[in-house]
Structures are given as C-alpha cells and as structure tokens.
Amino acid sequence: DELKRAFPTLKSIGIISDPSRTKPLADSAAELCRQHGLQAHIGWAKGEGEVPDAVRALKDSIEIVWMIPDETVLTPRSSRFIIFELIKSGVPVIGLSSAYVKAGALMSLDCNYTDIGRQSAELAVRVLAGQKPGQLPLTIPRTYTRSLNLKIMEHVRIQMDPKVLKDSNAVTF
C-alpha cells in the first residue's frame, strides 16, 4: 500500500528471493502487490552466485525492486551489486532500512522498535487472558519512518507523490 501511495503510477515490482529460504514471503509479497493492482515479478536465486542473473533477468521488465529479508540474496556483496546494477539501469530499490538508503536504495520504511515492543506486549496480554496464539491476527508495524535518497530519486527520474514527500519523516542522503 505504501509503495502504491508513494508512486501512484507504479505498475511492476521486482522481488529477489532464495526459494529455499523465503519463497512463502516472496509469494506473499507478490500477492500483496497483485491486491494493489501491481504486477510482481520474482527472480529466484538459490545462492549468492545466482543473484546477478536474477537481477539481470528482472531489470528490463520492472520499475522498482522491493527487497525482502533474505540472507542468501542480501549479503553485503550481493546487496551492493543489486543496488548499483539497478541504479545503472534506472531501476530504484526499496531497501530494508535506512542503511540501504545510505548505500544507494531509493527508499526504506524503518519500523519504530519501541512501538513494536508495545504491540508485542499487547499480543502477550491477549495470550495471558486466554486467547490462543494461533487465533491472533497478523500484526504489522503501526508506525515507521520513511527514509529517502533524493539523489537517487533524481538520478532514476522517478516521481513520488508530493504529498508523500511533504508528509514524510524523511531522512535524506
């Protein structure tokens, strides 16, 4: 939802995943994209050595790459390759944290860990009151900080909704 809000004309998103580690997460991310009218393309990489081929296979059919947590795909070396290869192609990257934005990703959403602790405590109270953990709803972070790299935004010539820029708790690099 945040990607579609930030980039209203966005149509296609790339996701890179190791199927043995994060296939369910990649499939869920792709389904979430579809629910918001976006076409998702998944590049599978069974090891760090397959990341370059996955990136090259995706880059001509996508407008943006959404990084998901995957320790096979996002090693220090492969993360640098993903960011720099895609920047050269004019494809921005949505990183996992502001550290990725500092390294050249366009944007990240950093959750508020204090609020995550509160949410966890709220769930624990519900379990202590007798609710079964399996009956608890999926919980997503309520608050976050958006980090932006305005130099990358200018370089890849992507337009962000001005309201999102204005309303953002942006840290610019």
C-alpha positions as a printed NumPy array, in Angstrom:
array([[  0.   ,   0.   ,   0.   ],
       [  2.823,   2.403,   0.874],
       [  4.565,   1.825,  -2.476],
       [  1.393,   2.49 ,  -4.442],
       [  0.713,   5.589,  -2.355],
       [  4.253,   6.911,  -2.829],
       [  4.43 ,   6.026,  -6.528],
       [  0.86 ,   6.21 ,  -7.891],
       [  1.859,   5.367, -11.489],
       [  3.846,   2.28 , -10.439],
       [  2.836,  -0.855, -12.359],
       [  5.559,  -3.513, -11.909],
       [  7.714,  -4.563,  -8.973],
       [ 10.605,  -6.989,  -8.808],
       [ 11.391,  -9.211,  -5.829],
       [ 14.521, -11.355,  -5.495],
       [ 14.319, -14.422,  -3.288],
       [ 16.019, -17.707,  -2.469],
       [ 13.149, -20.205,  -2.849],
       [ 14.561, -22.495,  -0.16 ],
       [ 14.56 , -19.685,   2.408],
       [ 11.937, -17.074,   1.607],
       [  9.543, -18.45 ,  -1.026],
       [  6.47 , -18.03 ,   1.238],
       [  7.486, -14.428,   1.999],
       [  8.171, -13.665,  -1.69 ],
       [  4.851, -15.243,  -2.707],
       [  3.016, -13.229,  -0.011],
       [  4.722, -10.021,  -1.173],
       [  3.77 , -10.792,  -4.776],
       [  0.167, -11.454,  -3.742],
       [  0.085,  -8.176,  -1.807],
       [  1.314,  -6.409,  -4.939],
       [ -1.429,  -8.041,  -7.023],
       [ -4.059,  -6.964,  -4.474],
       [ -2.94 ,  -3.377,  -5.044],
       [ -3.028,  -3.628,  -8.835],
       [  0.709,  -4.135,  -9.277],
       [  2.41 ,  -6.772, -11.359],
       [  5.044,  -8.65 ,  -9.345],
       [  7.993, -10.444, -10.913],
       [ 10.055, -12.763,  -8.731],
       [ 13.675, -13.504,  -9.539],
       [ 14.774, -16.718,  -7.868],
       [ 18.37 , -17.032,  -6.663],
       [ 19.337, -20.318,  -4.995],
       [ 22.621, -18.888,  -3.824],
       [ 24.538, -15.632,  -3.749],
       [ 26.143, -16.545,  -7.073],
       [ 22.73 , -16.58 ,  -8.791],
       [ 21.783, -13.059,  -7.653],
       [ 23.376, -11.281, -10.653],
       [ 21.435, -13.453, -13.124],
       [ 18.193, -12.866, -11.21 ],
       [ 18.779,  -9.092, -11.271],
       [ 19.611,  -9.063, -14.971],
       [ 16.548, -11.175, -15.783],
       [ 14.26 ,  -8.764, -13.927],
       [ 15.645,  -5.312, -14.682],
       [ 14.042,  -4.794, -18.101],
       [ 10.526,  -5.79 , -17.011],
       [ 10.192,  -3.882, -13.72 ],
       [ 10.074,  -0.302, -12.494],
       [ 11.291,  -0.886,  -8.937],
       [ 12.78 ,  -3.672,  -6.776],
       [ 11.379,  -4.366,  -3.343],
       [ 13.974,  -6.021,  -1.103],
       [ 12.666,  -8.65 ,   1.279],
       [ 14.676, -10.091,   4.184],
       [ 16.666, -12.975,   2.715],
       [ 20.155, -13.789,   3.966],
       [ 21.077, -15.58 ,   0.746],
       [ 20.131, -12.693,  -1.509],
       [ 21.145,  -9.79 ,   0.726],
       [ 24.761, -10.392,   1.603],
       [ 26.975,  -7.29 ,   1.756],
       [ 28.442,  -8.082,  -1.683],
       [ 25.192,  -9.009,  -3.413],
       [ 23.339,  -6.041,  -1.894],
       [ 25.915,  -3.664,  -3.381],
       [ 25.587,  -5.441,  -6.75 ],
       [ 21.777,  -5.233,  -6.677],
       [ 21.754,  -1.528,  -5.853],
       [ 24.473,  -0.468,  -8.298],
       [ 23.358,  -2.675, -11.185],
       [ 19.808,  -1.428, -10.887],
       [ 20.805,   2.232, -10.484],
       [ 22.762,   1.925, -13.759],
       [ 19.575,   0.604, -15.367],
       [ 17.419,   3.363, -13.873],
       [ 15.544,   0.954, -11.593],
       [ 15.303,   2.142,  -7.98 ],
       [ 15.478,  -0.18 ,  -4.985],
       [ 13.262,  -0.143,  -1.92 ],
       [ 15.612,  -1.225,   0.865],
       [ 15.05 ,  -2.849,   4.218],
       [ 16.354,   0.047,   6.302],
       [ 17.934,   3.475,   6.148],
       [ 21.343,   1.769,   5.898],
       [ 20.321,   0.563,   2.425],
       [ 19.189,   4.097,   1.558],
       [ 22.606,   5.415,   2.566],
       [ 24.11 ,   2.742,   0.287],
       [ 22.031,   3.843,  -2.723],
       [ 18.499,   2.473,  -2.321],
       [ 15.76 ,   4.987,  -3.078],
       [ 13.571,   4.433,  -0.036],
       [ 13.038,   2.341,   3.061],
       [ 10.454,   2.095,   5.78 ],
       [ 12.051,   1.691,   9.198],
       [  9.72 ,   0.447,  11.893],
       [  9.592,   2.056,  15.303],
       [ 11.026,  -0.608,  17.597],
       [  9.541,   0.956,  20.726],
       [  6.087,   0.626,  19.199],
       [  6.902,  -2.937,  18.044],
       [  7.605,  -3.704,  21.712],
       [  4.229,  -2.228,  22.67 ],
       [  2.47 ,  -4.295,  20.004],
       [  4.23 ,  -7.43 ,  21.264],
       [  3.146,  -6.651,  24.822],
       [ -0.456,  -6.16 ,  23.65 ],
       [ -0.383,  -9.576,  21.99 ],
       [  1.15 , -11.148,  25.11 ],
       [ -1.645,  -9.682,  27.252],
       [ -4.214, -11.268,  24.927],
       [ -2.497, -14.67 ,  25.219],
       [ -2.299, -14.351,  29.024],
       [ -6.024, -13.547,  29.017],
       [ -6.681, -16.911,  27.347],
       [ -6.604, -16.261,  23.606],
       [ -4.755, -18.942,  21.658],
       [ -1.666, -17.601,  19.832],
       [ -2.868, -19.146,  16.568],
       [ -6.026, -17.032,  16.772],
       [ -4.177, -13.73 ,  16.962],
       [ -4.428, -11.575,  13.847],
       [ -1.423, -10.849,  11.643],
       [  0.216,  -7.774,  13.077],
       [  2.166,  -5.231,  11.079],
       [  4.088,  -2.241,  12.43 ],
       [  1.835,   0.716,  13.183],
       [  4.489,   3.399,  12.885],
       [  7.539,   3.83 ,  10.722],
       [  9.994,   6.359,   9.41 ],
       [ 10.402,   6.751,   5.671],
       [ 13.992,   7.27 ,   4.551],
       [ 14.579,   8.719,   1.099],
       [ 17.629,   9.202,  -1.058],
       [ 16.785,  12.294,  -3.091],
       [ 19.945,  11.968,  -5.198],
       [ 18.811,   8.537,  -6.358],
       [ 15.279,   9.843,  -6.966],
       [ 16.74 ,  12.491,  -9.245],
       [ 19.119,  10.023, -10.937],
       [ 16.45 ,   7.445, -11.804],
       [ 13.931,  10.172, -12.63 ],
       [ 11.121,   8.634, -10.641],
       [  8.261,  10.804,  -9.476],
       [  6.982,  10.459,  -5.941],
       [  3.623,  11.806,  -4.842],
       [  4.379,  15.308,  -3.475],
       [  2.025,  14.697,  -0.518],
       [  4.098,  11.675,   0.495],
       [  7.285,  13.725,   0.272],
       [  5.733,  16.509,   2.347],
       [  4.2  ,  14.169,   4.943],
       [  7.303,  12.042,   5.174],
       [  9.529,  11.748,   8.189],
       [ 12.247,  11.666,   5.592],
       [ 15.924,  11.366,   6.244],
       [ 17.582,  12.402,   3.027],
       [ 21.028,  11.325,   1.893]])
